[in-house]
Structures are given as C-alpha cells and as structure tokens.
Amino acid sequence: MMKERENQIIPVEEDEISLLDLFVVLWKKKFLILGITLIAAVGSVVYALLQVNLYSASATVLPISKDQSSNLSQYSSLAQMAGITLPTTGQSSPVAKIQAILKSRTLAERIIQDLKLTGSLIKEPESIKPPRTLLGVTLDYFREEVFTVSVDEKTGIITVSALTEDPELSRDIANRAVILLESILNEKAMTVSKKNRLLLESQIAEQEAKVKSLQNDLTEYQKSTRILTPQGQVEQTMALYSSLIQQKISTEIELSRLESALSVDNPKIIALKTQLEAVNQQIDSLIQPSQTLNRPSLMDTPEAVIRYQNIMQELEIASKIYGGLLASLENLKLTEVEDTLFVEIIDSAIAPEEKSKPSRAIICIVGTMAGFFLSVLLAFILNAWKNVKVEFKNRLKPET
C-alpha cells in the first residue's frame, strides 16, 4: 500500500508475520488445540489397546556348497591321462538359489498344507468372493504378512521369520520352512546334470552292448575264416606264393634241361618231377581255401580282408563312441558336485516369550503428536479464514 506525503511516495509495510503473531493465534485457539490433541491421544490409546499382540520367531541357516577346487584336484592327473575336461565352477550363488526357494510359492503352499493354515490365518473366510479361493487368499496373506526371508550380505546367513498371533505357531512355521527347504533341496538334486547322466548311462549301456556284439562277430569271423591278423598273414602268404612260383620255374627249367640229355627213367629226372609235383601242391593249397589257422587262401583273401576291415572299422567307431560317452559321464558326475546344495541350521526357531508387535507406546506417541500438529494446522487455517472474511467485509463497506 502506498500513500503520498509531501510530494513523496513512501512505501508502507502491511502484513508482517512474526513469532509473536503466531503465538497469539495459538493462544487464542488453545482450547481447540488441547481438545484435538486430547482426542487424538485417547484415540491412540484405544487403538493401541485394541491391537492384537504379534509374536515373531526366527530360524537361521547357512548355505553350503561343495568346493570343487579340492574335489577336482584329485582327479586332475587322471583326467589329463584319460583326456577328460574337468568342469569349471559355476557363478550362480547358492545363497540366491536358497533364497529363491524360500520365497517361492511352492514352499509357502507346502507350509500351509502341512500346518493346516488354510482357514486359520484368515479371520473372515466367509467374506471371500469368487473367483478367489480361500487357499489363494491365505497364500497371499501368508507371503505378505506372515513369512519373511532376509539375507546378511556379509556372512551369507539367511534368516527365516514368521509373525503370527500365536508364538508357538510362529515357531512351527519357521522350523517347518527350514525342514521343507532341506526336503526341496533333496528333491531338486535331480538337476539337469543328473537327468543327463541317467540318459547318458542308458546310451552307454546300449553302446557297450554294441561293442560286445561286434567283438563277438569278429571272434566268430576269425574262427570261420581263420584270419587273425589279415595284413601280416596276407604278406606271409604272398611271400610264400612268390617263393613257390620261383621254385617251380627253376625246377621246370632244370627238368627240361635234364630231359634233353638224360633218359626218362633217370633218377634225377624222377626226383625233379617229384619235387615239381610237391611245389604245385603247395601252390594249390595257397590258392584254395585253407584249413589251417596260419594263413588265409589267396582265393578268399580279397573278400575276407574287406569283410575283416569292415568289422574292425565298425568296432573301432563303436569303441570311440563308447569311450567318449564314458568321458562325458565322468564329466557329468563331477559337475553334479557343483549342483549339490546343503544348508546348515545355525539356530532353530523357538516360541518367543515377548511380543514383537505392536509397540503401543510408539502408537500413542505418534497418534498424540499427529493430533497436536493437526490441531495447530487447523488453528492457522481457521485464523486465516477469519482474516479473509474480515477483509472481505471491509471491502464491501461504502467509502466515506
């Protein structure tokens, strides 16, 4: 607001708010403030007294996973000799796995079913309307209000807590959760690695049977063809055959030379003919099927060697596959160590003797302070409203 004085315009300060003005407002509204504060205090006390005592019970567990560094070290030298590649340590945290199981819907359902909590946790089951079921509502309430899981990041210790009106029920829920955790870990021991191991073991059994069948075929074939080592036997047969041919040719030449000079009944000619006949018999025995185990006949050699090589090739392939499957099986067995999780129960839950909630003193203090601040705010609002009405009336009055 400005006014003119001696041809000068002097500003005039209007509404200055001071602590004294605030105090005056509060003093004028002291009964209102005291009344609202008193009502809030009484209401807080009544509300605190109406609250049901809740008891919390906790159990602590420590996840334990197998350390592969020590377990695999004893296999390192053997693995190198056998050509087995040892599995590396996984990066997934056992704490995270166990925490996920504890927070799972499966564990909550099993706790509710084992302790028969479906109808006891919900106070007004008749108020539940379709499509929701009593089990579904109980499960949600259990996971949100009753059951909690916390992890100490430094130590890895997992705390399982249950909060109910019954201290013994809280104890039973926490302990049941730990028991079911161990049970689920045992059930989940049938991991992907173990499933693969079962499948691999069946394949190994089939391949082993195939290898034994091929070995039996090879044995029967060796007995029927009298071929033990084709390459060496064929080389020996060919060398003997070549030697006999050379001996036959030289004998025929010598016999022809003597026949031109001597009579037919000469002992030398008779001896050479006898020798030539023996050489021919030996050559025939090499060409015709043999009845000895020392060598194959030249007539049977091509087909016999090819058949032998086919059997040996199939046996070699089957043996390599069998060996590879065995190596994979050893890898899977060692990998299963990594997938195995255990928990060590540090503290089992006990029935608490003192309530955990509610803190009635805090409820009363907070409620009283909230009433006080609300009354102060209301006093300022009423005072401001009064000032607005006065100013509005003053503006409506005619100027004189």
Secondary structure, DSSP 8 states (H G I E B T S, - for coil): -EEEETTEEEE-------HHHHHHHHHHTHHHHHHHHHHHHHHHHHHHHHS--BEEEEEEEEEEE--HHHHHHTTHHHHHHHT----------HHHHHHHHHTSHHHHHHHHHHHT-TTTS-S-GGG--TTS-HHHHHHHHIIIIIEEEEE-TTT--EEEEEEES-HHHHHHHHHHHHHHHHHHHHHTTS-HHHHHHHHHHHHHHHHHHHHHHHHHHHHHHHHHH--SSHHHHHHHHHHHHHHHHHHHHHHHHHHHHHHTTS-TT-HHHHHHHHHHHHHHHHHHHHHS---SSS---TTTHHHHHHHHHHHHHHHHHHHHHHHHHHHHHHHHHHHHHHH-EEEEEEE-----SS--B--HHHHHHHHHHHHHHHHHHHHHHHHHHHHHHHHHHHHHS---
